[in-house]
Amino acid sequence: MDIVKIIKFHPEKCKGHYDCERACSKVMHKNDKGGEWAALRIVKTGEGWEMTDCNHCGLCIDVCPVQALKRLPNGTVVLNKSTCVGCLSCVAFCPRHVMRRAPGVVVPHKCISCGACVKACPEGALELVEVPISEVEEQVYHKQGVCD
């Protein structure tokens, strides 16, 4: 379990169609609304496009008081919705702000690296890649100032 699949974003290819967000919300909530219903977000900034999604760092796992979050053997961090009590500790704690709650839904959601967004992007701006978990953890710790 040294490798995890994450979504890699190629901002130079993004045209802002939001097909990725709609595909994600279909997986997460069985609707194609995108936006707050999606686990990944595409945002237009002054410098171009940015994406936020879960990189499966696993920092949220220890925060959950009912152990509803766990790392699968393939490295992906998942939320057991039947165990989750909706306290939103993981949403508040997530250093990347990618644990989200959809409007009117008690249980939060997060990226599971299913690849639906990758398949839906007409521009090829998203890619499902394998990276060492240690690399993901190192990036998060240094960005948060934990290891500086």
N, CA, C and O atoms as a GROMACS GRO file, in nm:
protein
  592
    1MET      N    1   0.084  -0.119   0.000
    1MET     CA    2   0.000   0.000   0.000
    1MET      C    3   0.088   0.125   0.000
    1MET      O    4   0.068   0.215   0.081
    2ASP      N    5   0.182   0.131  -0.087
    2ASP     CA    6   0.271   0.246  -0.094
    2ASP      C    7   0.229   0.345  -0.202
    2ASP      O    8   0.285   0.455  -0.210
    3ILE      N    9   0.132   0.307  -0.284
    3ILE     CA   10   0.090   0.388  -0.398
    3ILE      C   11  -0.058   0.423  -0.382
    3ILE      O   12  -0.136   0.344  -0.328
    4VAL      N   13  -0.096   0.541  -0.430
    4VAL     CA   14  -0.237   0.581  -0.430
    4VAL      C   15  -0.268   0.650  -0.564
    4VAL      O   16  -0.183   0.718  -0.620
    5LYS      N   17  -0.389   0.630  -0.612
    5LYS     CA   18  -0.433   0.698  -0.734
    5LYS      C   19  -0.493   0.833  -0.697
    5LYS      O   20  -0.577   0.843  -0.608
    6ILE      N   21  -0.447   0.936  -0.767
    6ILE     CA   22  -0.502   1.070  -0.747
    6ILE      C   23  -0.534   1.131  -0.884
    6ILE      O   24  -0.490   1.081  -0.987
    7ILE      N   25  -0.611   1.237  -0.882
    7ILE     CA   26  -0.645   1.308  -1.005
    7ILE      C   27  -0.541   1.417  -1.027
    7ILE      O   28  -0.518   1.502  -0.941
    8LYS      N   29  -0.478   1.413  -1.143
    8LYS     CA   30  -0.382   1.517  -1.182
    8LYS      C   31  -0.453   1.613  -1.277
    8LYS      O   32  -0.522   1.571  -1.369
    9PHE      N   33  -0.434   1.741  -1.253
    9PHE     CA   34  -0.501   1.846  -1.331
    9PHE      C   35  -0.401   1.913  -1.424
    9PHE      O   36  -0.291   1.949  -1.384
   10HIS      N   37  -0.442   1.930  -1.549
   10HIS     CA   38  -0.363   2.001  -1.649
   10HIS      C   39  -0.438   2.131  -1.681
   10HIS      O   40  -0.518   2.134  -1.774
   11PRO      N   41  -0.412   2.239  -1.605
   11PRO     CA   42  -0.490   2.362  -1.619
   11PRO      C   43  -0.483   2.425  -1.757
   11PRO      O   44  -0.578   2.492  -1.799
   12GLU      N   45  -0.374   2.405  -1.828
   12GLU     CA   46  -0.360   2.463  -1.962
   12GLU      C   47  -0.459   2.403  -2.062
   12GLU      O   48  -0.485   2.462  -2.167
   13LYS      N   49  -0.514   2.286  -2.031
   13LYS     CA   50  -0.610   2.219  -2.119
   13LYS      C   51  -0.755   2.251  -2.082
   13LYS      O   52  -0.845   2.232  -2.165
   14CYS      N   53  -0.779   2.299  -1.961
   14CYS     CA   54  -0.915   2.320  -1.911
   14CYS      C   55  -0.983   2.435  -1.985
   14CYS      O   56  -0.924   2.542  -2.005
   15LYS      N   57  -1.107   2.413  -2.024
   15LYS     CA   58  -1.188   2.517  -2.089
   15LYS      C   59  -1.311   2.553  -2.005
   15LYS      O   60  -1.394   2.633  -2.048
   16GLY      N   61  -1.323   2.495  -1.884
   16GLY     CA   62  -1.432   2.530  -1.795
   16GLY      C   63  -1.568   2.475  -1.835
   16GLY      O   64  -1.670   2.540  -1.813
   17HIS      N   65  -1.571   2.357  -1.893
   17HIS     CA   66  -1.699   2.295  -1.930
   17HIS      C   67  -1.774   2.241  -1.807
   17HIS      O   68  -1.896   2.231  -1.809
   18TYR      N   69  -1.701   2.206  -1.701
   18TYR     CA   70  -1.754   2.151  -1.577
   18TYR      C   71  -1.819   2.014  -1.594
   18TYR      O   72  -1.895   1.970  -1.508
   19ASP      N   73  -1.789   1.945  -1.704
   19ASP     CA   74  -1.838   1.808  -1.722
   19ASP      C   75  -1.783   1.718  -1.612
   19ASP      O   76  -1.850   1.624  -1.569
   20CYS      N   77  -1.662   1.747  -1.566
   20CYS     CA   78  -1.599   1.669  -1.460
   20CYS      C   79  -1.679   1.679  -1.330
   20CYS      O   80  -1.702   1.578  -1.264
   21GLU      N   81  -1.720   1.800  -1.295
   21GLU     CA   82  -1.797   1.820  -1.172
   21GLU      C   83  -1.932   1.749  -1.181
   21GLU      O   84  -1.976   1.687  -1.084
   22ARG      N   85  -1.996   1.757  -1.296
   22ARG     CA   86  -2.126   1.691  -1.313
   22ARG      C   87  -2.112   1.539  -1.305
   22ARG      O   88  -2.196   1.473  -1.244
   23ALA      N   89  -2.006   1.483  -1.364
   23ALA     CA   90  -1.983   1.338  -1.358
   23ALA      C   91  -1.956   1.296  -1.214
   23ALA      O   92  -2.001   1.190  -1.170
   24CYS      N   93  -1.882   1.378  -1.142
   24CYS     CA   94  -1.852   1.348  -1.002
   24CYS      C   95  -1.978   1.349  -0.916
   24CYS      O   96  -1.998   1.259  -0.836
   25SER      N   97  -2.062   1.450  -0.933
   25SER     CA   98  -2.183   1.457  -0.851
   25SER      C   99  -2.279   1.342  -0.884
   25SER      O  100  -2.360   1.302  -0.800
   26LYS      N  101  -2.269   1.291  -1.005
   26LYS     CA  102  -2.351   1.175  -1.042
   26LYS      C  103  -2.306   1.052  -0.962
   26LYS      O  104  -2.388   0.973  -0.916
   27VAL      N  105  -2.174   1.037  -0.946
   27VAL     CA  106  -2.120   0.926  -0.866
   27VAL      C  107  -2.151   0.948  -0.718
   27VAL      O  108  -2.195   0.856  -0.649
   28MET      N  109  -2.129   1.069  -0.669
   28MET     CA  110  -2.144   1.099  -0.526
   28MET      C  111  -2.290   1.102  -0.481
   28MET      O  112  -2.322   1.053  -0.373
   29HIS      N  113  -2.379   1.161  -0.563
   29HIS     CA  114  -2.516   1.188  -0.517
   29HIS      C  115  -2.624   1.149  -0.618
   29HIS      O  116  -2.742   1.181  -0.598
   30LYS      N  117  -2.586   1.082  -0.724
   30LYS     CA  118  -2.682   1.038  -0.827
   30LYS      C  119  -2.759   1.154  -0.890
   30LYS      O  120  -2.876   1.140  -0.925
   31ASN      N  121  -2.689   1.270  -0.904
   31ASN     CA  122  -2.744   1.382  -0.980
   31ASN      C  123  -2.630   1.442  -1.061
   31ASN      O  124  -2.513   1.409  -1.038
   32ASP      N  125  -2.661   1.527  -1.154
   32ASP     CA  126  -2.554   1.586  -1.236
   32ASP      C  127  -2.548   1.738  -1.217
   32ASP      O  128  -2.527   1.813  -1.312
   33LYS      N  129  -2.567   1.781  -1.093
   33LYS     CA  130  -2.568   1.924  -1.063
   33LYS      C  131  -2.427   1.985  -1.060
   33LYS      O  132  -2.410   2.104  -1.086
   34GLY      N  133  -2.326   1.903  -1.026
   34GLY     CA  134  -2.191   1.957  -1.014
   34GLY      C  135  -2.180   2.051  -0.895
   34GLY      O  136  -2.256   2.039  -0.800
   35GLY      N  137  -2.084   2.144  -0.901
   35GLY     CA  138  -2.068   2.244  -0.794
   35GLY      C  139  -2.054   2.182  -0.657
   35GLY      O  140  -1.968   2.097  -0.636
   36GLU      N  141  -2.138   2.225  -0.564
   36GLU     CA  142  -2.131   2.178  -0.426
   36GLU      C  143  -2.157   2.029  -0.411
   36GLU      O  144  -2.126   1.969  -0.308
   37TRP      N  145  -2.214   1.969  -0.514
   37TRP     CA  146  -2.245   1.826  -0.510
   37TRP      C  147  -2.127   1.740  -0.553
   37TRP      O  148  -2.129   1.618  -0.536
   38ALA      N  149  -2.024   1.802  -0.607
   38ALA     CA  150  -1.908   1.728  -0.657
   38ALA      C  151  -1.796   1.724  -0.553
   38ALA      O  152  -1.786   1.812  -0.468
   39ALA      N  153  -1.714   1.621  -0.561
   39ALA     CA  154  -1.600   1.608  -0.470
   39ALA      C  155  -1.479   1.684  -0.520
   39ALA      O  156  -1.389   1.716  -0.442
   40LEU      N  157  -1.474   1.714  -0.648
   40LEU     CA  158  -1.367   1.799  -0.699
   40LEU      C  159  -1.428   1.930  -0.745
   40LEU      O  160  -1.546   1.935  -0.779
   41ARG      N  161  -1.350   2.035  -0.744
   41ARG     CA  162  -1.400   2.166  -0.786
   41ARG      C  163  -1.304   2.229  -0.885
   41ARG      O  164  -1.182   2.226  -0.866
   42ILE      N  165  -1.360   2.286  -0.989
   42ILE     CA  166  -1.284   2.361  -1.089
   42ILE      C  167  -1.322   2.507  -1.070
   42ILE      O  168  -1.440   2.542  -1.069
   43VAL      N  169  -1.220   2.592  -1.054
   43VAL     CA  170  -1.244   2.733  -1.025
   43VAL      C  171  -1.163   2.819  -1.121
   43VAL      O  172  -1.045   2.793  -1.143
   44LYS      N  173  -1.227   2.922  -1.177
   44LYS     CA  174  -1.159   3.019  -1.263
   44LYS      C  175  -1.095   3.125  -1.174
   44LYS      O  176  -1.162   3.186  -1.090
   45THR      N  177  -0.966   3.144  -1.193
   45THR     CA  178  -0.895   3.248  -1.118
   45THR      C  179  -0.841   3.349  -1.217
   45THR      O  180  -0.856   3.332  -1.338
   46GLY      N  181  -0.779   3.452  -1.168
   46GLY     CA  182  -0.720   3.553  -1.255
   46GLY      C  183  -0.607   3.497  -1.340
   46GLY      O  184  -0.574   3.552  -1.446
   47GLU      N  185  -0.548   3.388  -1.295
   47GLU     CA  186  -0.435   3.328  -1.367
   47GLU      C  187  -0.474   3.206  -1.448
   47GLU      O  188  -0.387   3.146  -1.511
   48GLY      N  189  -0.598   3.168  -1.450
   48GLY     CA  190  -0.641   3.049  -1.525
   48GLY      C  191  -0.733   2.963  -1.441
   48GLY      O  192  -0.811   3.014  -1.360
   49TRP      N  193  -0.723   2.833  -1.460
   49TRP     CA  194  -0.810   2.738  -1.391
   49TRP      C  195  -0.734   2.667  -1.281
   49TRP      O  196  -0.616   2.638  -1.294
   50GLU      N  197  -0.804   2.639  -1.171
   50GLU     CA  198  -0.749   2.561  -1.061
   50GLU      C  199  -0.847   2.451  -1.026
   50GLU      O  200  -0.968   2.465  -1.045
   51MET      N  201  -0.794   2.341  -0.973
   51MET     CA  202  -0.878   2.230  -0.929
   51MET      C  203  -0.841   2.195  -0.786
   51MET      O  204  -0.724   2.196  -0.749
   52THR      N  205  -0.942   2.163  -0.707
   52THR     CA  206  -0.918   2.108  -0.574
   52THR      C  207  -0.989   1.974  -0.566
   52THR      O  208  -1.105   1.960  -0.604
   53ASP      N  209  -0.916   1.876  -0.514
   53ASP     CA  210  -0.975   1.745  -0.489
   53ASP      C  211  -0.890   1.675  -0.384
   53ASP      O  212  -0.784   1.724  -0.347
   54CYS      N  213  -0.935   1.562  -0.338
   54CYS     CA  214  -0.866   1.488  -0.234
   54CYS      C  215  -0.742   1.419  -0.291
   54CYS      O  216  -0.748   1.356  -0.397
   55ASN      N  217  -0.631   1.433  -0.220
   55ASN     CA  218  -0.509   1.363  -0.261
   55ASN      C  219  -0.484   1.240  -0.174
   55ASN      O  220  -0.378   1.177  -0.184
   56HIS      N  221  -0.578   1.205  -0.089
   56HIS     CA  222  -0.574   1.085  -0.006
   56HIS      C  223  -0.456   1.085   0.091
   56HIS      O  224  -0.393   0.981   0.114
   57CYS      N  225  -0.427   1.202   0.148
   57CYS     CA  226  -0.317   1.212   0.244
   57CYS      C  227  -0.347   1.133   0.371
   57CYS      O  228  -0.255   1.085   0.437
   58GLY      N  229  -0.475   1.120   0.406
   58GLY     CA  230  -0.514   1.041   0.522
   58GLY      C  231  -0.515   1.114   0.654
   58GLY      O  232  -0.541   1.053   0.758
   59LEU      N  233  -0.488   1.243   0.654
   59LEU     CA  234  -0.486   1.318   0.780
   59LEU      C  235  -0.623   1.321   0.847
   59LEU      O  236  -0.632   1.337   0.968
   60CYS      N  237  -0.728   1.306   0.769
   60CYS     CA  238  -0.865   1.310   0.823
   60CYS      C  239  -0.902   1.184   0.900
   60CYS      O  240  -0.995   1.187   0.982
   61ILE      N  241  -0.833   1.076   0.876
   61ILE     CA  242  -0.870   0.947   0.935
   61ILE      C  243  -0.874   0.953   1.088
   61ILE      O  244  -0.970   0.908   1.149
   62ASP      N  245  -0.771   1.008   1.149
   62ASP     CA  246  -0.763   1.012   1.295
   62ASP      C  247  -0.857   1.113   1.359
   62ASP      O  248  -0.881   1.107   1.479
   63VAL      N  249  -0.911   1.204   1.281
   63VAL     CA  250  -1.002   1.307   1.333
   63VAL      C  251  -1.143   1.252   1.354
   63VAL      O  252  -1.217   1.303   1.439
   64CYS      N  253  -1.180   1.152   1.279
   64CYS     CA  254  -1.317   1.099   1.285
   64CYS      C  255  -1.342   1.026   1.417
   64CYS      O  256  -1.274   0.927   1.447
   65PRO      N  257  -1.439   1.073   1.497
   65PRO     CA  258  -1.465   1.011   1.628
   65PRO      C  259  -1.530   0.873   1.619
   65PRO      O  260  -1.529   0.799   1.718
   66VAL      N  261  -1.587   0.837   1.504
   66VAL     CA  262  -1.653   0.707   1.491
   66VAL      C  263  -1.581   0.615   1.392
   66VAL      O  264  -1.634   0.511   1.353
   67GLN      N  265  -1.463   0.653   1.352
   67GLN     CA  266  -1.380   0.576   1.260
   67GLN      C  267  -1.452   0.541   1.128
   67GLN      O  268  -1.444   0.429   1.078
   68ALA      N  269  -1.522   0.641   1.074
   68ALA     CA  270  -1.592   0.623   0.948
   68ALA      C  271  -1.500   0.639   0.827
   68ALA      O  272  -1.537   0.604   0.715
   69LEU      N  273  -1.380   0.693   0.850
   69LEU     CA  274  -1.282   0.710   0.743
   69LEU      C  275  -1.173   0.605   0.757
   69LEU      O  276  -1.125   0.578   0.867
   70LYS      N  277  -1.135   0.546   0.643
   70LYS     CA  278  -1.026   0.449   0.647
   70LYS      C  279  -0.954   0.447   0.512
   70LYS      O  280  -1.007   0.491   0.411
   71ARG      N  281  -0.831   0.396   0.516
   71ARG     CA  282  -0.753   0.382   0.394
   71ARG      C  283  -0.770   0.239   0.343
   71ARG      O  284  -0.748   0.143   0.417
   72LEU      N  285  -0.810   0.226   0.217
   72LEU     CA  286  -0.823   0.095   0.154
   72LEU      C  287  -0.685   0.041   0.116
   72LEU      O  288  -0.588   0.117   0.112
   73PRO      N  289  -0.675  -0.088   0.090
   73PRO     CA  290  -0.547  -0.145   0.048
   73PRO      C  291  -0.487  -0.078  -0.076
   73PRO      O  292  -0.365  -0.081  -0.094
   74ASN      N  293  -0.570  -0.018  -0.161
   74ASN     CA  294  -0.518   0.050  -0.280
   74ASN      C  295  -0.471   0.193  -0.251
   74ASN      O  296  -0.430   0.265  -0.342
   75GLY      N  297  -0.478   0.235  -0.123
   75GLY     CA  298  -0.431   0.367  -0.083
   75GLY      C  299  -0.539   0.473  -0.074
   75GLY      O  300  -0.518   0.577  -0.013
   76THR      N  301  -0.654   0.450  -0.133
   76THR     CA  302  -0.762   0.547  -0.135
   76THR      C  303  -0.826   0.561   0.004
   76THR      O  304  -0.853   0.461   0.070
   77VAL      N  305  -0.848   0.684   0.047
   77VAL     CA  306  -0.918   0.710   0.173
   77VAL      C  307  -1.066   0.722   0.141
   77VAL      O  308  -1.106   0.801   0.055
   78VAL      N  309  -1.148   0.643   0.211
   78VAL     CA  310  -1.292   0.641   0.185
   78VAL      C  311  -1.370   0.667   0.312
   78VAL      O  312  -1.320   0.648   0.423
   79LEU      N  313  -1.493   0.712   0.294
   79LEU     CA  314  -1.584   0.740   0.404
   79LEU      C  315  -1.695   0.636   0.402
   79LEU      O  316  -1.762   0.617   0.300
   80ASN      N  317  -1.716   0.569   0.514
   80ASN     CA  318  -1.826   0.475   0.528
   80ASN      C  319  -1.949   0.556   0.571
   80ASN      O  320  -1.960   0.597   0.686
   81LYS      N  321  -2.039   0.579   0.478
   81LYS     CA  322  -2.155   0.665   0.504
   81LYS      C  323  -2.249   0.607   0.608
   81LYS      O  324  -2.319   0.682   0.676
   82SER      N  325  -2.253   0.476   0.623
   82SER     CA  326  -2.343   0.417   0.723
   82SER      C  327  -2.287   0.430   0.864
   82SER      O  328  -2.362   0.423   0.961
   83THR      N  329  -2.156   0.449   0.878
   83THR     CA  330  -2.094   0.469   1.009
   83THR      C  331  -2.090   0.616   1.048
   83THR      O  332  -2.098   0.650   1.166
   84CYS      N  333  -2.078   0.704   0.949
   84CYS     CA  334  -2.066   0.848   0.972
   84CYS      C  335  -2.188   0.903   1.045
   84CYS      O  336  -2.302   0.869   1.012
   85VAL      N  337  -2.163   0.988   1.145
   85VAL     CA  338  -2.271   1.050   1.222
   85VAL      C  339  -2.295   1.195   1.181
   85VAL      O  340  -2.380   1.263   1.238
   86GLY      N  341  -2.219   1.243   1.082
   86GLY     CA  342  -2.239   1.378   1.031
   86GLY      C  343  -2.188   1.489   1.122
   86GLY      O  344  -2.240   1.600   1.119
   87CYS      N  345  -2.087   1.461   1.203
   87CYS     CA  346  -2.033   1.564   1.293
   87CYS      C  347  -1.951   1.669   1.218
   87CYS      O  348  -1.930   1.779   1.269
   88LEU      N  349  -1.906   1.636   1.099
   88LEU     CA  350  -1.830   1.724   1.010
   88LEU      C  351  -1.692   1.762   1.063
   88LEU      O  352  -1.635   1.862   1.019
   89SER      N  353  -1.639   1.685   1.157
   89SER     CA  354  -1.502   1.708   1.204
   89SER      C  355  -1.403   1.699   1.089
   89SER      O  356  -1.309   1.778   1.081
   90CYS      N  357  -1.424   1.605   1.000
   90CYS     CA  358  -1.335   1.586   0.886
   90CYS      C  359  -1.342   1.705   0.790
   90CYS      O  360  -1.240   1.745   0.733
   91VAL      N  361  -1.460   1.761   0.774
   91VAL     CA  362  -1.476   1.878   0.686
   91VAL      C  363  -1.400   1.996   0.743
   91VAL      O  364  -1.330   2.067   0.670
   92ALA      N  365  -1.413   2.018   0.873
   92ALA     CA  366  -1.344   2.130   0.937
   92ALA      C  367  -1.193   2.110   0.939
   92ALA      O  368  -1.118   2.206   0.930
   93PHE      N  369  -1.149   1.986   0.952
   93PHE     CA  370  -1.007   1.958   0.967
   93PHE      C  371  -0.929   1.951   0.836
   93PHE      O  372  -0.811   1.985   0.833
   94CYS      N  373  -0.991   1.909   0.729
   94CYS     CA  374  -0.921   1.881   0.604
   94CYS      C  375  -0.830   1.997   0.562
   94CYS      O  376  -0.879   2.107   0.537
   95PRO      N  377  -0.698   1.972   0.554
   95PRO     CA  378  -0.606   2.081   0.520
   95PRO      C  379  -0.622   2.133   0.377
   95PRO      O  380  -0.582   2.246   0.348
   96ARG      N  381  -0.681   2.053   0.288
   96ARG     CA  382  -0.701   2.096   0.149
   96ARG      C  383  -0.845   2.144   0.124
   96ARG      O  384  -0.878   2.185   0.013
   97HIS      N  385  -0.929   2.139   0.226
   97HIS     CA  386  -1.070   2.181   0.215
   97HIS      C  387  -1.143   2.103   0.107
   97HIS      O  388  -1.219   2.160   0.028
   98VAL      N  389  -1.120   1.972   0.103
   98VAL     CA  390  -1.182   1.889   0.000
   98VAL      C  391  -1.280   1.787   0.055
   98VAL      O  392  -1.341   1.712  -0.021
   99MET      N  393  -1.296   1.783   0.186
   99MET     CA  394  -1.408   1.708   0.245
   99MET      C  395  -1.524   1.806   0.239
   99MET      O  396  -1.516   1.916   0.294
  100ARG      N  397  -1.629   1.766   0.173
  100ARG     CA  398  -1.740   1.860   0.150
  100ARG      C  399  -1.873   1.802   0.193
  100ARG      O  400  -1.888   1.681   0.210
  101ARG      N  401  -1.970   1.890   0.210
  101ARG     CA  402  -2.107   1.850   0.238
  101ARG      C  403  -2.198   1.917   0.137
  101ARG      O  404  -2.194   2.039   0.121
  102ALA      N  405  -2.277   1.838   0.071
  102ALA     CA  406  -2.372   1.890  -0.027
  102ALA      C  407  -2.492   1.953   0.045
  102ALA      O  408  -2.523   1.915   0.158
  103PRO      N  409  -2.560   2.047  -0.020
  103PRO     CA  410  -2.675   2.113   0.042
  103PRO      C  411  -2.782   2.013   0.086
  103PRO      O  412  -2.827   1.930   0.007
  104GLY      N  413  -2.821   2.021   0.212
  104GLY     CA  414  -2.926   1.936   0.265
  104GLY      C  415  -2.886   1.792   0.294
  104GLY      O  416  -2.971   1.711   0.331
  105VAL      N  417  -2.758   1.760   0.277
  105VAL     CA  418  -2.710   1.624   0.302
  105VAL      C  419  -2.627   1.626   0.431
  105VAL      O  420  -2.538   1.709   0.446
  106VAL      N  421  -2.655   1.535   0.523
  106VAL     CA  422  -2.588   1.532   0.652
  106VAL      C  423  -2.446   1.478   0.641
  106VAL      O  424  -2.354   1.531   0.702
  107VAL      N  425  -2.428   1.372   0.564
  107VAL     CA  426  -2.300   1.304   0.554
  107VAL      C  427  -2.212   1.372   0.448
  107VAL      O  428  -2.258   1.398   0.337
  108PRO      N  429  -2.086   1.402   0.482
  108PRO     CA  430  -1.998   1.466   0.384
  108PRO      C  431  -1.956   1.369   0.274
  108PRO      O  432  -1.986   1.249   0.280
  109HIS      N  433  -1.887   1.420   0.175
  109HIS     CA  434  -1.836   1.337   0.068
  109HIS      C  435  -1.695   1.382   0.031
  109HIS      O  436  -1.654   1.493   0.063
  110LYS      N  437  -1.622   1.294  -0.038
  110LYS     CA  438  -1.486   1.322  -0.081
  110LYS      C  439  -1.455   1.240  -0.205
  110LYS      O  440  -1.525   1.144  -0.237
  111CYS      N  441  -1.351   1.280  -0.273
  111CYS     CA  442  -1.307   1.209  -0.393
  111CYS      C  443  -1.266   1.067  -0.358
  111CYS      O  444  -1.200   1.044  -0.256
  112ILE      N  445  -1.304   0.972  -0.441
  112ILE     CA  446  -1.264   0.833  -0.423
  112ILE      C  447  -1.177   0.786  -0.539
  112ILE      O  448  -1.152   0.666  -0.555
  113SER      N  449  -1.131   0.880  -0.620
  113SER     CA  450  -1.046   0.849  -0.737
  113SER      C  451  -1.107   0.742  -0.827
  113SER      O  452  -1.039   0.649  -0.870
  114CYS      N  453  -1.236   0.758  -0.855
  114CYS     CA  454  -1.305   0.661  -0.939
  114CYS      C  455  -1.276   0.682  -1.087
  114CYS      O  456  -1.290   0.590  -1.167
  115GLY      N  457  -1.236   0.804  -1.122
  115GLY     CA  458  -1.202   0.835  -1.262
  115GLY      C  459  -1.318   0.883  -1.347
  115GLY      O  460  -1.298   0.909  -1.466
  116ALA      N  461  -1.438   0.896  -1.290
  116ALA     CA  462  -1.553   0.944  -1.369
  116ALA      C  463  -1.527   1.083  -1.425
  116ALA      O  464  -1.566   1.112  -1.538
  117CYS      N  465  -1.462   1.167  -1.347
  117CYS     CA  466  -1.431   1.304  -1.392
  117CYS      C  467  -1.332   1.302  -1.508
  117CYS      O  468  -1.343   1.381  -1.602
  118VAL      N  469  -1.236   1.212  -1.501
  118VAL     CA  470  -1.135   1.199  -1.607
  118VAL      C  471  -1.201   1.161  -1.739
  118VAL      O  472  -1.172   1.219  -1.843
  119LYS      N  473  -1.290   1.063  -1.732
  119LYS     CA  474  -1.360   1.017  -1.852
  119LYS      C  475  -1.452   1.125  -1.909
  119LYS      O  476  -1.472   1.132  -2.030
  120ALA      N  477  -1.507   1.209  -1.822
  120ALA     CA  478  -1.605   1.309  -1.866
  120ALA      C  479  -1.542   1.434  -1.927
  120ALA      O  480  -1.609   1.507  -1.999
  121CYS      N  481  -1.415   1.460  -1.899
  121CYS     CA  482  -1.352   1.584  -1.946
  121CYS      C  483  -1.325   1.578  -2.095
  121CYS      O  484  -1.244   1.496  -2.140
  122PRO      N  485  -1.390   1.664  -2.174
  122PRO     CA  486  -1.372   1.661  -2.319
  122PRO      C  487  -1.236   1.715  -2.365
  122PRO      O  488  -1.196   1.693  -2.479
  123GLU      N  489  -1.166   1.784  -2.276
  123GLU     CA  490  -1.038   1.845  -2.311
  123GLU      C  491  -0.918   1.764  -2.267
  123GLU      O  492  -0.804   1.797  -2.302
  124GLY      N  493  -0.940   1.656  -2.190
  124GLY     CA  494  -0.829   1.577  -2.138
  124GLY      C  495  -0.749   1.650  -2.032
  124GLY      O  496  -0.629   1.628  -2.019
  125ALA      N  497  -0.814   1.739  -1.957
  125ALA     CA  498  -0.746   1.818  -1.856
  125ALA      C  499  -0.724   1.743  -1.725
  125ALA      O  500  -0.652   1.790  -1.637
  126LEU      N  501  -0.784   1.626  -1.712
  126LEU     CA  502  -0.770   1.546  -1.591
  126LEU      C  503  -0.709   1.410  -1.625
  126LEU      O  504  -0.732   1.355  -1.733
  127GLU      N  505  -0.632   1.359  -1.531
  127GLU     CA  506  -0.565   1.231  -1.552
  127GLU      C  507  -0.559   1.157  -1.418
  127GLU      O  508  -0.530   1.218  -1.315
  128LEU      N  509  -0.587   1.028  -1.419
  128LEU     CA  510  -0.576   0.946  -1.299
  128LEU      C  511  -0.435   0.889  -1.296
  128LEU      O  512  -0.397   0.812  -1.385
  129VAL      N  513  -0.356   0.926  -1.195
  129VAL     CA  514  -0.216   0.884  -1.188
  129VAL      C  515  -0.188   0.816  -1.054
  129VAL      O  516  -0.257   0.840  -0.955
  130GLU      N  517  -0.087   0.733  -1.053
  130GLU     CA  518  -0.043   0.669  -0.931
  130GLU      C  519   0.080   0.742  -0.877
  130GLU      O  520   0.175   0.770  -0.950
  131VAL      N  521   0.076   0.773  -0.747
  131VAL     CA  522   0.190   0.839  -0.682
  131VAL      C  523   0.216   0.770  -0.548
  131VAL      O  524   0.126   0.710  -0.490
  132PRO      N  525   0.339   0.777  -0.499
  132PRO     CA  526   0.368   0.721  -0.366
  132PRO      C  527   0.292   0.798  -0.258
  132PRO      O  528   0.288   0.921  -0.262
  133ILE      N  529   0.234   0.727  -0.164
  133ILE     CA  530   0.164   0.791  -0.053
  133ILE      C  531   0.259   0.882   0.023
  133ILE      O  532   0.219   0.989   0.068
  134SER      N  533   0.383   0.842   0.037
  134SER     CA  534   0.481   0.924   0.109
  134SER      C  535   0.498   1.061   0.044
  134SER      O  536   0.520   1.160   0.113
  135GLU      N  537   0.489   1.066  -0.089
  135GLU     CA  538   0.500   1.194  -0.161
  135GLU      C  539   0.382   1.284  -0.130
  135GLU      O  540   0.398   1.405  -0.111
  136VAL      N  541   0.262   1.226  -0.126
  136VAL     CA  542   0.141   1.302  -0.094
  136VAL      C  543   0.149   1.355   0.048
  136VAL      O  544   0.120   1.472   0.073
  137GLU      N  545   0.187   1.268   0.142
  137GLU     CA  546   0.196   1.309   0.282
  137GLU      C  547   0.299   1.420   0.299
  137GLU      O  548   0.275   1.517   0.371
  138GLU      N  549   0.414   1.407   0.233
  138GLU     CA  550   0.520   1.507   0.245
  138GLU      C  551   0.472   1.643   0.194
  138GLU      O  552   0.500   1.746   0.257
  139GLN      N  553   0.401   1.646   0.081
  139GLN     CA  554   0.350   1.771   0.026
  139GLN      C  555   0.254   1.838   0.123
  139GLN      O  556   0.259   1.959   0.142
  140VAL      N  557   0.166   1.760   0.183
  140VAL     CA  558   0.067   1.816   0.275
  140VAL      C  559   0.134   1.868   0.401
  140VAL      O  560   0.104   1.979   0.446
  141TYR      N  561   0.225   1.790   0.459
  141TYR     CA  562   0.292   1.833   0.583
  141TYR      C  563   0.372   1.960   0.560
  141TYR      O  564   0.367   2.051   0.642
  142HIS      N  565   0.446   1.968   0.451
  142HIS     CA  566   0.526   2.088   0.425
  142HIS      C  567   0.439   2.209   0.394
  142HIS      O  568   0.471   2.320   0.437
  143LYS      N  569   0.330   2.189   0.320
  143LYS     CA  570   0.242   2.300   0.287
  143LYS      C  571   0.176   2.356   0.413
  143LYS      O  572   0.153   2.477   0.423
  144GLN      N  573   0.145   2.269   0.507
  144GLN     CA  574   0.079   2.311   0.631
  144GLN      C  575   0.178   2.362   0.736
  144GLN      O  576   0.138   2.409   0.842
  145GLY      N  577   0.309   2.352   0.706
  145GLY     CA  578   0.409   2.399   0.801
  145GLY      C  579   0.435   2.300   0.913
  145GLY      O  580   0.503   2.335   1.010
  146VAL      N  581   0.384   2.178   0.903
  146VAL     CA  582   0.403   2.078   1.008
  146VAL      C  583   0.549   2.034   1.016
  146VAL      O  584   0.601   2.011   1.126
  147CYS      N  585   0.616   2.024   0.901
  147CYS     CA  586   0.754   1.973   0.899
  147CYS      C  587   0.859   2.079   0.872
  147CYS      O  588   0.976   2.046   0.858
  148ASP      N  589   0.822   2.203   0.864
  148ASP     CA  590   0.919   2.307   0.829
  148ASP      C  591   1.014   2.339   0.942
  148ASP      O  592   1.102   2.424   0.927
   0.00000   0.00000   0.00000
